[in-house]
Protein backbone atom coordinates (compact mmCIF):
# COMPACT_ATOMS: atom_id res chain seq x y z
CA UNK A 1 0.00 0.00 0.00
CA UNK A 2 1.43 3.38 -0.99
CA UNK A 3 1.71 6.34 1.37
CA UNK A 4 -1.10 8.05 -0.55
CA UNK A 5 -3.39 5.05 -0.11
CA UNK A 6 -2.58 4.91 3.61
CA UNK A 7 -3.44 8.59 4.02
CA UNK A 8 -6.67 8.19 2.07
CA UNK A 9 -7.63 5.22 4.25
CA UNK A 10 -7.18 7.42 7.35
CA UNK A 11 -9.42 10.11 5.83
CA UNK A 12 -12.08 7.54 4.95
CA UNK A 13 -11.93 6.02 8.44
CA UNK A 14 -12.32 9.41 10.13
CA UNK A 15 -15.23 10.28 7.82
CA UNK A 16 -16.90 6.96 8.66
CA UNK A 17 -16.50 7.65 12.40
CA UNK A 18 -18.01 11.09 11.89
CA UNK A 19 -21.05 9.69 10.07
CA UNK A 20 -21.57 7.09 12.78
CA UNK A 21 -21.38 9.75 15.51
CA UNK A 22 -23.85 11.86 13.53
CA UNK A 23 -26.30 8.97 13.33
CA UNK A 24 -25.95 8.25 17.05
CA UNK A 25 -26.66 11.90 17.85
CA UNK A 26 -29.78 11.77 15.66
CA UNK A 27 -31.15 9.19 18.11
CA UNK A 28 -29.59 10.59 21.33
CA UNK A 29 -29.30 14.35 20.72
CA UNK A 30 -28.72 15.20 24.40
CA UNK A 31 -25.77 12.85 24.94
CA UNK A 32 -22.93 15.21 25.81
CA UNK A 33 -20.31 12.49 25.56
CA UNK A 34 -21.40 11.71 22.01
CA UNK A 35 -21.44 15.40 21.12
CA UNK A 36 -17.87 15.82 22.42
CA UNK A 37 -16.84 12.76 20.41
CA UNK A 38 -18.51 14.18 17.30
CA UNK A 39 -16.65 17.50 17.61
CA UNK A 40 -13.30 15.79 18.23
CA UNK A 41 -13.85 13.42 15.31
CA UNK A 42 -14.90 16.28 13.03
CA UNK A 43 -11.71 18.15 13.89
CA UNK A 44 -9.63 15.03 13.24
CA UNK A 45 -11.39 14.35 9.91
CA UNK A 46 -10.93 17.95 8.75
CA UNK A 47 -7.25 17.89 9.73
CA UNK A 48 -6.63 14.62 7.88
CA UNK A 49 -8.53 15.83 4.81
CA UNK A 50 -6.57 19.10 4.72
CA UNK A 51 -3.29 17.23 5.15
CA UNK A 52 -4.15 14.85 2.32
CA UNK A 53 -5.28 17.64 -0.01
CA UNK A 54 -2.15 19.70 0.62
CA UNK A 55 0.00 16.75 -0.35
CA UNK A 56 -2.04 15.08 -3.12
CA UNK A 57 -4.70 17.53 -4.30
CA UNK A 58 -8.44 17.86 -3.76
CA UNK A 59 -10.60 14.92 -2.73
CA UNK A 60 -13.76 16.52 -4.07
CA UNK A 61 -14.55 19.27 -6.57
CA UNK A 62 -15.63 21.43 -3.60
CA UNK A 63 -12.04 21.35 -2.32
CA UNK A 64 -10.58 23.02 -5.41
CA UNK A 65 -8.68 26.20 -4.55
CA UNK A 66 -6.90 28.91 -6.47
CA UNK A 67 -7.33 30.06 -10.02
CA UNK A 68 -7.03 26.67 -11.71
CA UNK A 69 -9.37 23.70 -11.93
CA UNK A 70 -6.99 21.17 -10.35
CA UNK A 71 -9.75 18.70 -9.52
CA UNK A 72 -8.96 16.86 -12.75
CA UNK A 73 -5.29 16.40 -11.84
CA UNK A 74 -6.00 13.50 -9.46
CA UNK A 75 -6.10 9.97 -10.87
CA UNK A 76 -9.50 8.96 -12.15
CA UNK A 77 -10.99 5.84 -10.50
CA UNK A 78 -10.42 3.67 -13.59
CA UNK A 79 -6.75 4.75 -13.69
CA UNK A 80 -6.03 3.50 -10.16
CA UNK A 81 -4.70 0.06 -9.50
CA UNK A 82 -7.39 -2.27 -8.15
MDTraj code that builds the backbone (N, CA, C; nanometers):
import mdtraj as md
import numpy as np

residues = "UNK UNK UNK UNK UNK UNK UNK UNK UNK UNK UNK UNK UNK UNK UNK UNK UNK UNK UNK UNK UNK UNK UNK UNK UNK UNK UNK UNK UNK UNK UNK UNK UNK UNK UNK UNK UNK UNK UNK UNK UNK UNK UNK UNK UNK UNK UNK UNK UNK UNK UNK UNK UNK UNK UNK UNK UNK UNK UNK UNK UNK UNK UNK UNK UNK UNK UNK UNK UNK UNK UNK UNK UNK UNK UNK UNK UNK UNK UNK UNK UNK UNK".split()
xyz = np.array([
    [0.0849, -0.1172, 0.0000],
    [0.0000, 0.0000, 0.0000],
    [0.0898, 0.1239, 0.0000],
    [0.0622, 0.2169, -0.0897],
    [0.1425, 0.3384, -0.0993],
    [0.1091, 0.4336, 0.0153],
    [0.1945, 0.5329, 0.0343],
    [0.1708, 0.6340, 0.1373],
    [0.0401, 0.7096, 0.1103],
    [0.0142, 0.7366, -0.0163],
    [-0.1100, 0.8053, -0.0551],
    [-0.2324, 0.7221, -0.0167],
    [-0.2276, 0.5931, -0.0446],
    [-0.3388, 0.5045, -0.0110],
    [-0.3585, 0.4956, 0.1406],
    [-0.2486, 0.4936, 0.2146],
    [-0.2584, 0.4908, 0.3611],
    [-0.3241, 0.6174, 0.4143],
    [-0.2839, 0.7330, 0.3584],
    [-0.3439, 0.8592, 0.4019],
    [-0.4927, 0.8643, 0.3680],
    [-0.5273, 0.8187, 0.2484],
    [-0.6673, 0.8187, 0.2067],
    [-0.7501, 0.7282, 0.2966],
    [-0.6938, 0.6147, 0.3344],
    [-0.7630, 0.5217, 0.4252],
    [-0.7920, 0.5899, 0.5593],
    [-0.6972, 0.6689, 0.6093],
    [-0.7177, 0.7422, 0.7353],
    [-0.8301, 0.8438, 0.7208],
    [-0.8337, 0.9135, 0.6075],
    [-0.9416, 1.0114, 0.5827],
    [-1.0763, 0.9400, 0.5785],
    [-1.0831, 0.8293, 0.5075],
    [-1.2079, 0.7540, 0.4953],
    [-1.2532, 0.6999, 0.6306],
    [-1.1596, 0.6544, 0.7116],
    [-1.1934, 0.6021, 0.8439],
    [-1.2492, 0.7129, 0.9327],
    [-1.1851, 0.8283, 0.9317],
    [-1.2319, 0.9411, 1.0131],
    [-1.3699, 0.9868, 0.9654],
    [-1.3916, 0.9901, 0.8341],
    [-1.5232, 1.0282, 0.7816],
    [-1.6308, 0.9277, 0.8240],
    [-1.5959, 0.7991, 0.8228],
    [-1.6900, 0.6963, 0.8665],
    [-1.7262, 0.7156, 1.0141],
    [-1.6255, 0.7403, 1.0974],
    [-1.6496, 0.7647, 1.2402],
    [-1.7413, 0.8851, 1.2594],
    [-1.7204, 0.9873, 1.1793],
    [-1.8013, 1.1093, 1.1887],
    [-1.9475, 1.0814, 1.1515],
    [-1.9680, 1.0042, 1.0478],
    [-2.1045, 0.9687, 1.0066],
    [-2.1730, 0.8859, 1.1152],
    [-2.1005, 0.7917, 1.1716],
    [-2.1571, 0.7089, 1.2785],
    [-2.1940, 0.7930, 1.4008],
    [-2.1076, 0.8866, 1.4376],
    [-2.1376, 0.9748, 1.5511],
    [-2.2595, 1.0607, 1.5206],
    [-2.2694, 1.1069, 1.3965],
    [-2.3847, 1.1860, 1.3531],
    [-2.5137, 1.1057, 1.3669],
    [-2.5110, 0.9817, 1.3224],
    [-2.6299, 0.8966, 1.3327],
    [-2.6678, 0.8699, 1.4779],
    [-2.5688, 0.8473, 1.5617],
    [-2.5946, 0.8248, 1.7048],
    [-2.6615, 0.9484, 1.7656],
    [-2.6100, 1.0659, 1.7303],
    [-2.6664, 1.1903, 1.7846],
    [-2.8077, 1.2165, 1.7322],
    [-2.8409, 1.1642, 1.6154],
    [-2.9780, 1.1770, 1.5658],
    [-3.0758, 1.1061, 1.6581],
    [-3.0299, 0.9974, 1.7211],
    [-3.1151, 0.9194, 1.8106],
    [-3.1042, 0.9704, 1.9553],
    [-2.9843, 1.0116, 1.9957],
    [-2.9587, 1.0588, 2.1326],
    [-2.9000, 1.2000, 2.1291],
    [-2.9815, 1.2993, 2.0922],
    [-2.9295, 1.4352, 2.0723],
    [-2.8793, 1.5041, 2.1991],
    [-2.9131, 1.4536, 2.3149],
    [-2.8720, 1.5199, 2.4402],
    [-2.7558, 1.4484, 2.5078],
    [-2.6909, 1.3583, 2.4389],
    [-2.5767, 1.2846, 2.4941],
    [-2.4509, 1.3707, 2.4781],
    [-2.4092, 1.4312, 2.5865],
    [-2.2932, 1.5211, 2.5814],
    [-2.1648, 1.4491, 2.5439],
    [-2.1510, 1.3265, 2.5890],
    [-2.0311, 1.2494, 2.5563],
    [-2.0234, 1.2255, 2.4050],
    [-2.1359, 1.1936, 2.3451],
    [-2.1399, 1.1707, 2.2006],
    [-2.1143, 1.3011, 2.1247],
    [-2.1650, 1.4106, 2.1764],
    [-2.1436, 1.5400, 2.1117],
    [-1.9960, 1.5788, 2.1176],
    [-1.9313, 1.5552, 2.2289],
    [-1.7870, 1.5818, 2.2417],
    [-1.7092, 1.4941, 2.1431],
    [-1.7493, 1.3679, 2.1342],
    [-1.6843, 1.2757, 2.0412],
    [-1.7028, 1.3235, 1.8971],
    [-1.8225, 1.3682, 1.8640],
    [-1.8506, 1.4181, 1.7298],
    [-1.7594, 1.5354, 1.6959],
    [-1.7483, 1.6319, 1.7865],
    [-1.6647, 1.7502, 1.7606],
    [-1.5175, 1.7124, 1.7466],
    [-1.4699, 1.6230, 1.8310],
    [-1.3299, 1.5793, 1.8228],
    [-1.3046, 1.5043, 1.6921],
    [-1.3989, 1.4198, 1.6542],
    [-1.3851, 1.3424, 1.5310],
    [-1.3933, 1.4334, 1.4089],
    [-1.4791, 1.5326, 1.4142],
    [-1.4897, 1.6276, 1.3027],
    [-1.3590, 1.7039, 1.2855],
    [-1.2991, 1.7447, 1.3954],
    [-1.1713, 1.8152, 1.3894],
    [-1.0627, 1.7246, 1.3298],
    [-1.0602, 1.6008, 1.3738],
    [-0.9630, 1.5028, 1.3236],
    [-0.9830, 1.4794, 1.1740],
    [-1.1082, 1.4605, 1.1320],
    [-1.1386, 1.4353, 0.9910],
    [-1.0992, 1.5548, 0.9048],
    [-1.1287, 1.6742, 0.9502],
    [-1.0926, 1.7950, 0.8752],
    [-0.9413, 1.8091, 0.8640],
    [-0.8719, 1.7804, 0.9735],
    [-0.7253, 1.7889, 0.9727],
    [-0.6665, 1.6884, 0.8735],
    [-0.7131, 1.5649, 0.8783],
    [-0.6630, 1.4620, 0.7877],
    [-0.6937, 1.4952, 0.6418],
    [-0.8148, 1.5454, 0.6166],
    [-0.8532, 1.5828, 0.4807],
    [-0.7644, 1.6954, 0.4283],
    [-0.7420, 1.7976, 0.5126],
    [-0.6571, 1.9096, 0.4720],
    [-0.5144, 1.8636, 0.4456],
    [-0.4641, 1.7764, 0.5316],
    [-0.3289, 1.7235, 0.5152],
    [-0.3169, 1.6456, 0.3837],
    [-0.4158, 1.5626, 0.3559],
    [-0.4154, 1.4849, 0.2321],
    [-0.4197, 1.5777, 0.1111],
    [-0.5096, 1.6758, 0.1140],
    [-0.5277, 1.7641, -0.0014],
    [-0.4065, 1.8537, -0.0252],
    [-0.3369, 1.8920, 0.0796],
    [-0.2150, 1.9704, 0.0618],
    [-0.1081, 1.8888, -0.0102],
    [-0.1034, 1.7612, 0.0202],
    [-0.0001, 1.6748, -0.0354],
    [-0.0372, 1.6183, -0.1727],
    [-0.1648, 1.5804, -0.1916],
    [-0.2040, 1.5081, -0.3125],
    [-0.3098, 1.5769, -0.3983],
    [-0.3666, 1.6850, -0.3521],
    [-0.4700, 1.7533, -0.4297],
    [-0.6088, 1.7281, -0.3729],
    [-0.7089, 1.7921, -0.4301],
    [-0.8441, 1.7858, -0.3760],
    [-0.9071, 1.6470, -0.3823],
    [-0.9846, 1.6169, -0.2770],
    [-1.0599, 1.4915, -0.2726],
    [-1.1949, 1.5058, -0.3419],
    [-1.2484, 1.6254, -0.3415],
    [-1.3765, 1.6524, -0.4073],
    [-1.3642, 1.7813, -0.4867],
    [-1.4561, 1.8030, -0.5783],
    [-1.4550, 1.9265, -0.6566],
    [-1.4727, 2.0487, -0.5661],
    [-1.5427, 2.0321, -0.4540],
    [-1.5627, 2.1431, -0.3602],
    [-1.4332, 2.1881, -0.2944],
    [-1.3313, 2.1040, -0.2976],
    [-1.2035, 2.1353, -0.2324],
    [-1.1075, 2.2114, -0.3231],
    [-1.1462, 2.2341, -0.4472],
    [-1.0584, 2.3024, -0.5411],
    [-1.0345, 2.4450, -0.4959],
    [-0.9064, 2.4859, -0.4993],
    [-0.8679, 2.6204, -0.4554],
    [-0.7851, 2.6867, -0.5639],
    [-0.7760, 2.8181, -0.5549],
    [-0.6900, 2.8913, -0.6467],
    [-0.7591, 2.9249, -0.7769],
    [-0.6773, 2.9590, -0.8750],
    [-0.7326, 3.0060, -1.0018],
    [-0.7247, 2.9006, -1.1128],
    [-0.7023, 2.7745, -1.0734],
    [-0.7027, 2.6667, -1.1715],
    [-0.7985, 2.5560, -1.1271],
    [-0.8448, 2.4799, -1.2221],
    [-0.9368, 2.3703, -1.1931],
    [-0.8553, 2.2426, -1.1760],
    [-0.7900, 2.2290, -1.0572],
    [-0.6989, 2.1174, -1.0345],
    [-0.7685, 1.9893, -0.9906],
    [-0.8980, 1.9899, -0.9865],
    [-0.9748, 1.8697, -0.9518],
    [-0.9441, 1.7560, -1.0487],
    [-0.9199, 1.7890, -1.1734],
    [-0.8965, 1.6861, -1.2749],
    [-0.7543, 1.6305, -1.2728],
    [-0.6665, 1.6856, -1.1897],
    [-0.5288, 1.6396, -1.1841],
    [-0.5119, 1.5084, -1.1070],
    [-0.6073, 1.4747, -1.0224],
    [-0.6003, 1.3502, -0.9461],
    [-0.6300, 1.2321, -1.0382],
    [-0.5798, 1.1135, -1.0029],
    [-0.6100, 0.9969, -1.0868],
    [-0.7605, 0.9672, -1.0878],
    [-0.8110, 0.9354, -1.2038],
    [-0.9504, 0.8962, -1.2149],
    [-0.9647, 0.7541, -1.1617],
    [-1.0827, 0.7170, -1.1113],
    [-1.0993, 0.5838, -1.0499],
    [-1.0540, 0.4673, -1.1396],
    [-1.0780, 0.4764, -1.2686],
    [-1.0416, 0.3673, -1.3590],
    [-0.8922, 0.3669, -1.3918],
    [-0.8197, 0.4703, -1.3464],
    [-0.6746, 0.4745, -1.3691],
    [-0.5962, 0.4295, -1.2463],
    [-0.6676, 0.3975, -1.1397],
    [-0.6031, 0.3497, -1.0160],
    [-0.5899, 0.1986, -1.0222],
    [-0.4869, 0.1508, -0.9568],
    [-0.4703, 0.0059, -0.9497],
    [-0.5739, -0.0518, -0.8567],
    [-0.6341, -0.1650, -0.8929],
    [-0.7390, -0.2270, -0.8149],
    [-0.6834, -0.3100, -0.7104],
])
top = md.Topology()
chain = top.add_chain()
for i, resn in enumerate(residues, 1):
    res = top.add_residue(resn, chain, resSeq=i)
    for name in ("N", "CA", "C"):
        top.add_atom(name, md.element.get_by_symbol(name[0]), res)
traj = md.Trajectory(xyz[None], top)
